[in-house]
Amino acid sequence: MKITVKVKANQKMQGFEFISETECIAKLKSLPIKGKANQELVGLLAKHYGVTKKEIQIVSGHVSNIKTVEISNLD
């Protein structure tokens, strides 16, 4: 499953705001420095979907605030 995520870094509260089944806004506490926001995003997505971090891959947008993320092994 592929989803599009718009990342808002350096927020006071973490969480997701789902626009549709495949689009969401992710509010992260981390700053986008040295991949910390990407790591936090992967961890939050893993917890939300009940999969491991290894099953989540950022396909595009590694340095952008709009990312395409692929989640494998979803039932």
Secondary structure, DSSP 4 states (H G I P E B T S, - for coil): -EEEEEEE-S-SS-EEEEEETTEEEEE-SS-SSTTHHHHHHHHHHHHHHT--GGGEEEEE-TTSSEEEEEE-S--
